Amino acid sequence: MGTPASEVYRVAGEDRRRNGLRWAATVVMGLLDSGSDAPSTNEVVIRRVDGSVVARLKPGSVDDFETQLNEITADLASLDAVPFAEKWIAAPA
């Protein structure tokens, strides 16, 4: 058995860099009660336990962000570090 991913990585939702168009679209869609389809103003950030950023995952919508954060958090608790890194950090082939 390898090192648990939770001993190597931390995962959190963080504000994305400001983009006026994305922010405006999120506000407008929220007013139209399309909140789950609105572009996310957050991103999932994977860091090493020392705080260094390993990956920023940019979801498309608010729902995508929530789904992605929940899945990554579950994997962080259940996978070893290498399979976690292969799934979430390694560049796709």
Gaussian input, Z-matrix of N, CA and C with variables (Angstrom, degrees):
# hf/3-21g

backbone

0 1
 N
 C     1     B1
 C     2     B2     1     A1
 N     3     B3     2     A2     1     D1
 C     4     B4     3     A3     2     D2
 C     5     B5     4     A4     3     D3
 N     6     B6     5     A5     4     D4
 C     7     B7     6     A6     5     D5
 C     8     B8     7     A7     6     D6
 N     9     B9     8     A8     7     D7
 C    10    B10     9     A9     8     D8
 C    11    B11    10    A10     9     D9
 N    12    B12    11    A11    10    D10
 C    13    B13    12    A12    11    D11
 C    14    B14    13    A13    12    D12
 N    15    B15    14    A14    13    D13
 C    16    B16    15    A15    14    D14
 C    17    B17    16    A16    15    D15
 N    18    B18    17    A17    16    D16
 C    19    B19    18    A18    17    D17
 C    20    B20    19    A19    18    D18
 N    21    B21    20    A20    19    D19
 C    22    B22    21    A21    20    D20
 C    23    B23    22    A22    21    D21
 N    24    B24    23    A23    22    D22
 C    25    B25    24    A24    23    D23
 C    26    B26    25    A25    24    D24
 N    27    B27    26    A26    25    D25
 C    28    B28    27    A27    26    D26
 C    29    B29    28    A28    27    D27
 N    30    B30    29    A29    28    D28
 C    31    B31    30    A30    29    D29
 C    32    B32    31    A31    30    D30
 N    33    B33    32    A32    31    D31
 C    34    B34    33    A33    32    D32
 C    35    B35    34    A34    33    D33
 N    36    B36    35    A35    34    D34
 C    37    B37    36    A36    35    D35
 C    38    B38    37    A37    36    D36
 N    39    B39    38    A38    37    D37
 C    40    B40    39    A39    38    D38
 C    41    B41    40    A40    39    D39
 N    42    B42    41    A41    40    D40
 C    43    B43    42    A42    41    D41
 C    44    B44    43    A43    42    D42
 N    45    B45    44    A44    43    D43
 C    46    B46    45    A45    44    D44
 C    47    B47    46    A46    45    D45
 N    48    B48    47    A47    46    D46
 C    49    B49    48    A48    47    D47
 C    50    B50    49    A49    48    D48
 N    51    B51    50    A50    49    D49
 C    52    B52    51    A51    50    D50
 C    53    B53    52    A52    51    D51
 N    54    B54    53    A53    52    D52
 C    55    B55    54    A54    53    D53
 C    56    B56    55    A55    54    D54
 N    57    B57    56    A56    55    D55
 C    58    B58    57    A57    56    D56
 C    59    B59    58    A58    57    D57
 N    60    B60    59    A59    58    D58
 C    61    B61    60    A60    59    D59
 C    62    B62    61    A61    60    D60
 N    63    B63    62    A62    61    D61
 C    64    B64    63    A63    62    D62
 C    65    B65    64    A64    63    D63
 N    66    B66    65    A65    64    D64
 C    67    B67    66    A66    65    D65
 C    68    B68    67    A67    66    D66
 N    69    B69    68    A68    67    D67
 C    70    B70    69    A69    68    D68
 C    71    B71    70    A70    69    D69
 N    72    B72    71    A71    70    D70
 C    73    B73    72    A72    71    D71
 C    74    B74    73    A73    72    D72
 N    75    B75    74    A74    73    D73
 C    76    B76    75    A75    74    D74
 C    77    B77    76    A76    75    D75
 N    78    B78    77    A77    76    D76
 C    79    B79    78    A78    77    D77
 C    80    B80    79    A79    78    D78
 N    81    B81    80    A80    79    D79
 C    82    B82    81    A81    80    D80
 C    83    B83    82    A82    81    D81
 N    84    B84    83    A83    82    D82
 C    85    B85    84    A84    83    D83
 C    86    B86    85    A85    84    D84
 N    87    B87    86    A86    85    D85
 C    88    B88    87    A87    86    D86
 C    89    B89    88    A88    87    D87
 N    90    B90    89    A89    88    D88
 C    91    B91    90    A90    89    D89
 C    92    B92    91    A91    90    D90
 N    93    B93    92    A92    91    D91
 C    94    B94    93    A93    92    D92
 C    95    B95    94    A94    93    D93
 N    96    B96    95    A95    94    D94
 C    97    B97    96    A96    95    D95
 C    98    B98    97    A97    96    D96
 N    99    B99    98    A98    97    D97
 C   100   B100    99    A99    98    D98
 C   101   B101   100   A100    99    D99
 N   102   B102   101   A101   100   D100
 C   103   B103   102   A102   101   D101
 C   104   B104   103   A103   102   D102
 N   105   B105   104   A104   103   D103
 C   106   B106   105   A105   104   D104
 C   107   B107   106   A106   105   D105
 N   108   B108   107   A107   106   D106
 C   109   B109   108   A108   107   D107
 C   110   B110   109   A109   108   D108
 N   111   B111   110   A110   109   D109
 C   112   B112   111   A111   110   D110
 C   113   B113   112   A112   111   D111
 N   114   B114   113   A113   112   D112
 C   115   B115   114   A114   113   D113
 C   116   B116   115   A115   114   D114
 N   117   B117   116   A116   115   D115
 C   118   B118   117   A117   116   D116
 C   119   B119   118   A118   117   D117
 N   120   B120   119   A119   118   D118
 C   121   B121   120   A120   119   D119
 C   122   B122   121   A121   120   D120
 N   123   B123   122   A122   121   D121
 C   124   B124   123   A123   122   D122
 C   125   B125   124   A124   123   D123
 N   126   B126   125   A125   124   D124
 C   127   B127   126   A126   125   D125
 C   128   B128   127   A127   126   D126
 N   129   B129   128   A128   127   D127
 C   130   B130   129   A129   128   D128
 C   131   B131   130   A130   129   D129
 N   132   B132   131   A131   130   D130
 C   133   B133   132   A132   131   D131
 C   134   B134   133   A133   132   D132
 N   135   B135   134   A134   133   D133
 C   136   B136   135   A135   134   D134
 C   137   B137   136   A136   135   D135
 N   138   B138   137   A137   136   D136
 C   139   B139   138   A138   137   D137
 C   140   B140   139   A139   138   D138
 N   141   B141   140   A140   139   D139
 C   142   B142   141   A141   140   D140
 C   143   B143   142   A142   141   D141
 N   144   B144   143   A143   142   D142
 C   145   B145   144   A144   143   D143
 C   146   B146   145   A145   144   D144
 N   147   B147   146   A146   145   D145
 C   148   B148   147   A147   146   D146
 C   149   B149   148   A148   147   D147
 N   150   B150   149   A149   148   D148
 C   151   B151   150   A150   149   D149
 C   152   B152   151   A151   150   D150
 N   153   B153   152   A152   151   D151
 C   154   B154   153   A153   152   D152
 C   155   B155   154   A154   153   D153
 N   156   B156   155   A155   154   D154
 C   157   B157   156   A156   155   D155
 C   158   B158   157   A157   156   D156
 N   159   B159   158   A158   157   D157
 C   160   B160   159   A159   158   D158
 C   161   B161   160   A160   159   D159
 N   162   B162   161   A161   160   D160
 C   163   B163   162   A162   161   D161
 C   164   B164   163   A163   162   D162
 N   165   B165   164   A164   163   D163
 C   166   B166   165   A165   164   D164
 C   167   B167   166   A166   165   D165
 N   168   B168   167   A167   166   D166
 C   169   B169   168   A168   167   D167
 C   170   B170   169   A169   168   D168
 N   171   B171   170   A170   169   D169
 C   172   B172   171   A171   170   D170
 C   173   B173   172   A172   171   D171
 N   174   B174   173   A173   172   D172
 C   175   B175   174   A174   173   D173
 C   176   B176   175   A175   174   D174
 N   177   B177   176   A176   175   D175
 C   178   B178   177   A177   176   D176
 C   179   B179   178   A178   177   D177
 N   180   B180   179   A179   178   D178
 C   181   B181   180   A180   179   D179
 C   182   B182   181   A181   180   D180
 N   183   B183   182   A182   181   D181
 C   184   B184   183   A183   182   D182
 C   185   B185   184   A184   183   D183
 N   186   B186   185   A185   184   D184
 C   187   B187   186   A186   185   D185
 C   188   B188   187   A187   186   D186
 N   189   B189   188   A188   187   D187
 C   190   B190   189   A189   188   D188
 C   191   B191   190   A190   189   D189
 N   192   B192   191   A191   190   D190
 C   193   B193   192   A192   191   D191
 C   194   B194   193   A193   192   D192
 N   195   B195   194   A194   193   D193
 C   196   B196   195   A195   194   D194
 C   197   B197   196   A196   195   D195
 N   198   B198   197   A197   196   D196
 C   199   B199   198   A198   197   D197
 C   200   B200   199   A199   198   D198
 N   201   B201   200   A200   199   D199
 C   202   B202   201   A201   200   D200
 C   203   B203   202   A202   201   D201
 N   204   B204   203   A203   202   D202
 C   205   B205   204   A204   203   D203
 C   206   B206   205   A205   204   D204
 N   207   B207   206   A206   205   D205
 C   208   B208   207   A207   206   D206
 C   209   B209   208   A208   207   D207
 N   210   B210   209   A209   208   D208
 C   211   B211   210   A210   209   D209
 C   212   B212   211   A211   210   D210
 N   213   B213   212   A212   211   D211
 C   214   B214   213   A213   212   D212
 C   215   B215   214   A214   213   D213
 N   216   B216   215   A215   214   D214
 C   217   B217   216   A216   215   D215
 C   218   B218   217   A217   216   D216
 N   219   B219   218   A218   217   D217
 C   220   B220   219   A219   218   D218
 C   221   B221   220   A220   219   D219
 N   222   B222   221   A221   220   D220
 C   223   B223   222   A222   221   D221
 C   224   B224   223   A223   222   D222
 N   225   B225   224   A224   223   D223
 C   226   B226   225   A225   224   D224
 C   227   B227   226   A226   225   D225
 N   228   B228   227   A227   226   D226
 C   229   B229   228   A228   227   D227
 C   230   B230   229   A229   228   D228
 N   231   B231   230   A230   229   D229
 C   232   B232   231   A231   230   D230
 C   233   B233   232   A232   231   D231
 N   234   B234   233   A233   232   D232
 C   235   B235   234   A234   233   D233
 C   236   B236   235   A235   234   D234
 N   237   B237   236   A236   235   D235
 C   238   B238   237   A237   236   D236
 C   239   B239   238   A238   237   D237
 N   240   B240   239   A239   238   D238
 C   241   B241   240   A240   239   D239
 C   242   B242   241   A241   240   D240
 N   243   B243   242   A242   241   D241
 C   244   B244   243   A243   242   D242
 C   245   B245   244   A244   243   D243
 N   246   B246   245   A245   244   D244
 C   247   B247   246   A246   245   D245
 C   248   B248   247   A247   246   D246
 N   249   B249   248   A248   247   D247
 C   250   B250   249   A249   248   D248
 C   251   B251   250   A250   249   D249
 N   252   B252   251   A251   250   D250
 C   253   B253   252   A252   251   D251
 C   254   B254   253   A253   252   D252
 N   255   B255   254   A254   253   D253
 C   256   B256   255   A255   254   D254
 C   257   B257   256   A256   255   D255
 N   258   B258   257   A257   256   D256
 C   259   B259   258   A258   257   D257
 C   260   B260   259   A259   258   D258
 N   261   B261   260   A260   259   D259
 C   262   B262   261   A261   260   D260
 C   263   B263   262   A262   261   D261
 N   264   B264   263   A263   262   D262
 C   265   B265   264   A264   263   D263
 C   266   B266   265   A265   264   D264
 N   267   B267   266   A266   265   D265
 C   268   B268   267   A267   266   D266
 C   269   B269   268   A268   267   D267
 N   270   B270   269   A269   268   D268
 C   271   B271   270   A270   269   D269
 C   272   B272   271   A271   270   D270
 N   273   B273   272   A272   271   D271
 C   274   B274   273   A273   272   D272
 C   275   B275   274   A274   273   D273
 N   276   B276   275   A275   274   D274
 C   277   B277   276   A276   275   D275
 C   278   B278   277   A277   276   D276

   B1=1.4527
   B2=1.5188
   B3=1.3229
   B4=1.4591
   B5=1.5233
   B6=1.3057
   B7=1.4596
   B8=1.5261
   B9=1.3317
   B10=1.4619
   B11=1.5320
   B12=1.3119
   B13=1.4648
   B14=1.5237
   B15=1.3206
   B16=1.4677
   B17=1.5258
   B18=1.3385
   B19=1.4615
   B20=1.5308
   B21=1.3266
   B22=1.4608
   B23=1.5276
   B24=1.3322
   B25=1.4626
   B26=1.5201
   B27=1.3271
   B28=1.4611
   B29=1.5267
   B30=1.3219
   B31=1.4614
   B32=1.5226
   B33=1.3153
   B34=1.4678
   B35=1.5209
   B36=1.3052
   B37=1.4518
   B38=1.5138
   B39=1.3133
   B40=1.4608
   B41=1.5183
   B42=1.3318
   B43=1.4666
   B44=1.5181
   B45=1.3385
   B46=1.4595
   B47=1.5143
   B48=1.3025
   B49=1.4644
   B50=1.5133
   B51=1.2911
   B52=1.4656
   B53=1.5242
   B54=1.3179
   B55=1.4520
   B56=1.5233
   B57=1.2996
   B58=1.4520
   B59=1.5102
   B60=1.3338
   B61=1.4580
   B62=1.5225
   B63=1.3380
   B64=1.4682
   B65=1.5223
   B66=1.3521
   B67=1.4577
   B68=1.5270
   B69=1.3144
   B70=1.4603
   B71=1.5287
   B72=1.3165
   B73=1.4646
   B74=1.5235
   B75=1.3281
   B76=1.4568
   B77=1.5270
   B78=1.3248
   B79=1.4618
   B80=1.5270
   B81=1.3257
   B82=1.4656
   B83=1.5192
   B84=1.3094
   B85=1.4645
   B86=1.5200
   B87=1.3249
   B88=1.4586
   B89=1.5169
   B90=1.3288
   B91=1.4615
   B92=1.5311
   B93=1.3224
   B94=1.4600
   B95=1.5272
   B96=1.3407
   B97=1.4614
   B98=1.5285
   B99=1.3177
   B100=1.4616
   B101=1.5209
   B102=1.3149
   B103=1.4536
   B104=1.5115
   B105=1.3256
   B106=1.4600
   B107=1.5214
   B108=1.3343
   B109=1.4635
   B110=1.5192
   B111=1.3224
   B112=1.4594
   B113=1.5236
   B114=1.3345
   B115=1.4607
   B116=1.5302
   B117=1.2943
   B118=1.4607
   B119=1.5201
   B120=1.3197
   B121=1.4640
   B122=1.5255
   B123=1.3368
   B124=1.4651
   B125=1.5132
   B126=1.3163
   B127=1.4586
   B128=1.5162
   B129=1.3304
   B130=1.4476
   B131=1.5220
   B132=1.3358
   B133=1.4606
   B134=1.5180
   B135=1.3276
   B136=1.4669
   B137=1.5200
   B138=1.3215
   B139=1.4635
   B140=1.5221
   B141=1.3266
   B142=1.4598
   B143=1.5208
   B144=1.3175
   B145=1.4636
   B146=1.5227
   B147=1.3388
   B148=1.4680
   B149=1.5352
   B150=1.3434
   B151=1.4559
   B152=1.5134
   B153=1.3289
   B154=1.4629
   B155=1.5276
   B156=1.3242
   B157=1.4674
   B158=1.5192
   B159=1.3258
   B160=1.4646
   B161=1.5254
   B162=1.3310
   B163=1.4631
   B164=1.5177
   B165=1.3287
   B166=1.4628
   B167=1.5205
   B168=1.3154
   B169=1.4569
   B170=1.5241
   B171=1.2979
   B172=1.4543
   B173=1.5290
   B174=1.3122
   B175=1.4627
   B176=1.5136
   B177=1.3008
   B178=1.4473
   B179=1.5167
   B180=1.3351
   B181=1.4550
   B182=1.5299
   B183=1.3212
   B184=1.4635
   B185=1.5247
   B186=1.3361
   B187=1.4672
   B188=1.5288
   B189=1.3338
   B190=1.4698
   B191=1.5205
   B192=1.3257
   B193=1.4611
   B194=1.5210
   B195=1.3210
   B196=1.4603
   B197=1.5274
   B198=1.3226
   B199=1.4651
   B200=1.5235
   B201=1.3289
   B202=1.4668
   B203=1.5322
   B204=1.3234
   B205=1.4589
   B206=1.5294
   B207=1.3237
   B208=1.4610
   B209=1.5225
   B210=1.3368
   B211=1.4680
   B212=1.5303
   B213=1.3255
   B214=1.4618
   B215=1.5228
   B216=1.3215
   B217=1.4626
   B218=1.5242
   B219=1.3330
   B220=1.4696
   B221=1.5246
   B222=1.3360
   B223=1.4636
   B224=1.5250
   B225=1.3093
   B226=1.4594
   B227=1.5256
   B228=1.3225
   B229=1.4693
   B230=1.5255
   B231=1.3353
   B232=1.4640
   B233=1.5300
   B234=1.3319
   B235=1.4702
   B236=1.5193
   B237=1.3216
   B238=1.4600
   B239=1.5303
   B240=1.3278
   B241=1.4650
   B242=1.5301
   B243=1.3282
   B244=1.4697
   B245=1.5344
   B246=1.3335
   B247=1.4695
   B248=1.5332
   B249=1.3296
   B250=1.4611
   B251=1.5252
   B252=1.3297
   B253=1.4648
   B254=1.5242
   B255=1.3224
   B256=1.4653
   B257=1.5229
   B258=1.3280
   B259=1.4729
   B260=1.5260
   B261=1.3364
   B262=1.4578
   B263=1.5230
   B264=1.3291
   B265=1.4583
   B266=1.5205
   B267=1.3281
   B268=1.4694
   B269=1.5220
   B270=1.3093
   B271=1.4629
   B272=1.5168
   B273=1.3273
   B274=1.4614
   B275=1.5168
   B276=1.3037
   B277=1.4798
   B278=1.5000
   A1=109.31
   A2=116.55
   A3=122.07
   A4=112.31
   A5=114.86
   A6=122.18
   A7=109.69
   A8=118.00
   A9=119.54
   A10=111.24
   A11=116.32
   A12=120.89
   A13=111.50
   A14=116.95
   A15=120.86
   A16=112.91
   A17=117.33
   A18=120.74
   A19=111.67
   A20=117.09
   A21=121.95
   A22=111.76
   A23=117.26
   A24=122.05
   A25=112.66
   A26=114.87
   A27=124.66
   A28=106.82
   A29=116.14
   A30=121.20
   A31=108.43
   A32=115.92
   A33=120.23
   A34=109.98
   A35=114.94
   A36=121.10
   A37=107.99
   A38=117.10
   A39=121.95
   A40=109.23
   A41=115.57
   A42=120.21
   A43=109.84
   A44=115.79
   A45=120.54
   A46=108.95
   A47=115.11
   A48=118.64
   A49=108.13
   A50=116.52
   A51=121.28
   A52=112.10
   A53=114.08
   A54=122.91
   A55=105.62
   A56=117.10
   A57=121.79
   A58=113.96
   A59=117.73
   A60=120.98
   A61=110.96
   A62=117.68
   A63=121.65
   A64=109.56
   A65=116.57
   A66=120.80
   A67=110.27
   A68=116.88
   A69=121.33
   A70=110.85
   A71=117.18
   A72=121.01
   A73=110.84
   A74=117.34
   A75=121.24
   A76=110.43
   A77=117.10
   A78=121.30
   A79=110.55
   A80=116.79
   A81=120.69
   A82=110.46
   A83=117.57
   A84=120.32
   A85=110.67
   A86=117.32
   A87=120.74
   A88=111.42
   A89=116.23
   A90=120.70
   A91=111.63
   A92=115.93
   A93=121.13
   A94=111.72
   A95=116.21
   A96=123.32
   A97=111.55
   A98=116.08
   A99=122.39
   A100=108.73
   A101=116.57
   A102=122.54
   A103=115.75
   A104=118.35
   A105=119.52
   A106=112.60
   A107=116.91
   A108=120.45
   A109=112.66
   A110=116.53
   A111=121.02
   A112=109.65
   A113=117.61
   A114=119.89
   A115=110.09
   A116=115.80
   A117=120.56
   A118=111.00
   A119=115.43
   A120=120.17
   A121=109.81
   A122=116.53
   A123=122.43
   A124=110.42
   A125=115.18
   A126=121.35
   A127=108.41
   A128=116.24
   A129=121.23
   A130=107.48
   A131=115.86
   A132=121.38
   A133=108.81
   A134=115.45
   A135=121.91
   A136=106.88
   A137=115.81
   A138=122.05
   A139=109.38
   A140=114.68
   A141=119.11
   A142=106.91
   A143=117.40
   A144=119.84
   A145=111.69
   A146=118.01
   A147=120.50
   A148=112.21
   A149=117.11
   A150=121.50
   A151=115.53
   A152=118.20
   A153=119.99
   A154=110.72
   A155=115.92
   A156=121.94
   A157=109.64
   A158=114.74
   A159=121.50
   A160=110.02
   A161=116.63
   A162=120.27
   A163=110.43
   A164=114.81
   A165=122.94
   A166=106.55
   A167=116.39
   A168=121.31
   A169=108.27
   A170=117.43
   A171=122.18
   A172=111.13
   A173=117.57
   A174=119.98
   A175=110.38
   A176=116.27
   A177=119.83
   A178=113.34
   A179=117.96
   A180=121.26
   A181=110.70
   A182=114.72
   A183=120.39
   A184=109.91
   A185=117.51
   A186=120.65
   A187=111.41
   A188=116.73
   A189=120.70
   A190=110.20
   A191=116.68
   A192=121.33
   A193=110.70
   A194=117.34
   A195=121.08
   A196=111.57
   A197=116.55
   A198=121.12
   A199=110.62
   A200=115.81
   A201=120.83
   A202=110.97
   A203=117.59
   A204=121.07
   A205=110.86
   A206=117.64
   A207=120.84
   A208=112.03
   A209=116.86
   A210=120.86
   A211=111.31
   A212=116.79
   A213=120.42
   A214=110.52
   A215=117.39
   A216=121.15
   A217=110.47
   A218=117.43
   A219=120.80
   A220=110.63
   A221=117.14
   A222=120.75
   A223=111.30
   A224=117.59
   A225=121.85
   A226=110.41
   A227=116.68
   A228=121.58
   A229=113.23
   A230=117.34
   A231=118.92
   A232=115.62
   A233=118.51
   A234=120.76
   A235=111.88
   A236=114.46
   A237=120.06
   A238=108.31
   A239=116.41
   A240=122.22
   A241=112.99
   A242=117.86
   A243=120.06
   A244=111.71
   A245=119.58
   A246=117.84
   A247=112.98
   A248=116.90
   A249=120.42
   A250=110.29
   A251=116.53
   A252=121.22
   A253=111.20
   A254=117.25
   A255=120.33
   A256=111.24
   A257=116.54
   A258=120.54
   A259=111.95
   A260=118.24
   A261=120.73
   A262=115.05
   A263=118.05
   A264=119.26
   A265=112.93
   A266=116.87
   A267=120.98
   A268=110.10
   A269=116.26
   A270=121.17
   A271=109.33
   A272=117.66
   A273=119.96
   A274=111.07
   A275=115.37
   A276=120.78
   A277=111.55
   D1=137.04
   D2=-178.33
   D3=-89.47
   D4=-168.30
   D5=178.71
   D6=-77.57
   D7=130.50
   D8=177.42
   D9=-60.61
   D10=140.69
   D11=179.97
   D12=-57.71
   D13=-33.44
   D14=-177.99
   D15=-66.76
   D16=-15.83
   D17=176.32
   D18=-88.61
   D19=-11.19
   D20=-176.77
   D21=-111.92
   D22=-35.59
   D23=-172.28
   D24=-123.70
   D25=158.36
   D26=170.95
   D27=-128.91
   D28=145.72
   D29=-178.99
   D30=-128.69
   D31=136.78
   D32=178.11
   D33=-152.58
   D34=156.03
   D35=170.23
   D36=-89.00
   D37=130.15
   D38=-179.16
   D39=-131.63
   D40=155.20
   D41=175.97
   D42=-60.57
   D43=137.47
   D44=173.64
   D45=-76.60
   D46=159.80
   D47=173.98
   D48=-56.86
   D49=142.70
   D50=-174.18
   D51=-63.52
   D52=134.09
   D53=176.16
   D54=-139.71
   D55=109.39
   D56=-175.04
   D57=-55.25
   D58=-41.43
   D59=-178.48
   D60=-65.97
   D61=-45.02
   D62=179.66
   D63=-62.92
   D64=-43.55
   D65=-179.65
   D66=-61.83
   D67=-46.20
   D68=-179.84
   D69=-62.84
   D70=-42.54
   D71=178.92
   D72=-62.29
   D73=-39.87
   D74=179.01
   D75=-64.34
   D76=-43.23
   D77=179.17
   D78=-63.60
   D79=-48.30
   D80=-178.73
   D81=-61.91
   D82=-45.95
   D83=-179.02
   D84=-66.26
   D85=-33.44
   D86=175.27
   D87=-64.11
   D88=-40.90
   D89=177.94
   D90=-65.89
   D91=-30.45
   D92=178.53
   D93=-87.34
   D94=7.46
   D95=-179.82
   D96=60.51
   D97=38.65
   D98=174.70
   D99=-112.54
   D100=34.51
   D101=-171.38
   D102=-51.52
   D103=-39.31
   D104=-176.94
   D105=-73.62
   D106=-22.87
   D107=178.43
   D108=-92.10
   D109=-5.75
   D110=-178.24
   D111=-67.61
   D112=147.45
   D113=177.60
   D114=-63.65
   D115=135.15
   D116=-178.00
   D117=-69.04
   D118=138.04
   D119=174.49
   D120=-98.18
   D121=6.61
   D122=177.60
   D123=-120.94
   D124=164.42
   D125=175.08
   D126=-140.89
   D127=153.94
   D128=175.86
   D129=-84.54
   D130=129.81
   D131=179.99
   D132=-118.94
   D133=127.83
   D134=176.31
   D135=-104.21
   D136=126.02
   D137=179.11
   D138=-125.20
   D139=154.49
   D140=168.59
   D141=-73.50
   D142=163.57
   D143=-179.35
   D144=-62.06
   D145=-20.45
   D146=177.25
   D147=-79.13
   D148=-2.39
   D149=177.66
   D150=97.54
   D151=-10.37
   D152=-179.41
   D153=-71.56
   D154=137.94
   D155=-178.01
   D156=-75.50
   D157=130.40
   D158=177.85
   D159=-103.09
   D160=-41.15
   D161=-178.05
   D162=-156.64
   D163=146.82
   D164=171.59
   D165=-120.13
   D166=120.39
   D167=-177.54
   D168=-106.54
   D169=118.90
   D170=-174.32
   D171=-101.10
   D172=103.63
   D173=177.20
   D174=-76.26
   D175=163.21
   D176=179.87
   D177=-82.62
   D178=-47.09
   D179=-174.30
   D180=-122.15
   D181=173.59
   D182=177.38
   D183=-60.12
   D184=-43.74
   D185=178.35
   D186=-62.30
   D187=-42.19
   D188=178.62
   D189=-58.79
   D190=-43.49
   D191=179.89
   D192=-59.98
   D193=-48.82
   D194=-178.12
   D195=-63.85
   D196=-43.18
   D197=179.13
   D198=-63.36
   D199=-46.33
   D200=-179.26
   D201=-62.85
   D202=-45.40
   D203=-179.45
   D204=-62.95
   D205=-42.10
   D206=178.32
   D207=-63.59
   D208=-43.54
   D209=-179.51
   D210=-65.53
   D211=-44.27
   D212=-179.05
   D213=-66.33
   D214=-40.04
   D215=178.72
   D216=-63.04
   D217=-41.23
   D218=177.39
   D219=-64.37
   D220=-43.02
   D221=178.61
   D222=-64.89
   D223=-37.24
   D224=178.42
   D225=-59.70
   D226=-37.75
   D227=-179.00
   D228=-79.87
   D229=-22.27
   D230=-172.05
   D231=-113.81
   D232=-18.45
   D233=-176.30
   D234=-102.33
   D235=157.11
   D236=168.97
   D237=-76.65
   D238=165.59
   D239=-174.00
   D240=-59.83
   D241=-42.63
   D242=-176.33
   D243=-66.93
   D244=-50.63
   D245=177.50
   D246=-62.39
   D247=-34.75
   D248=176.84
   D249=-62.07
   D250=-47.30
   D251=179.63
   D252=-63.70
   D253=-39.76
   D254=178.78
   D255=-62.60
   D256=-37.39
   D257=-177.25
   D258=-78.41
   D259=-42.59
   D260=-168.26
   D261=-109.38
   D262=-19.39
   D263=-173.51
   D264=-113.11
   D265=-40.31
   D266=-176.37
   D267=-60.54
   D268=142.04
   D269=177.23
   D270=-66.48
   D271=138.07
   D272=178.73
   D273=-61.88
   D274=145.07
   D275=-178.26
   D276=-72.29

